[in-house]
């Protein structure tokens, strides 16, 4: 799905959620294994934060409407976080919202 084919309203709402308190976690390299391959601790990840269950449902709907596959939501510091995994997905999201 290209950015041009996504509803502008969806892009604007996702941008608001990201700018409010969303963040990106970049891959952290851990070590080089005995086979010479670099092992990574975690993949690139985008997290959007919801302040209520209704907001969480809206964010999930928006992400799916934009062609993303959100992960399972989890609670952290009295807020609900919803992740999107993968370097390509993170790059596409940031490009889509103009970051």
Secondary structure, DSSP 8 states (H G I E B T S, - for coil): --GGGS-HHHHHHHHHHHHHH-EEE--EEEEE-TTS-EEEEE--EEEEEESSHHHHHHHHHHHHHTT------EEETTEEEEEEESHHHHHHHHHHHT-
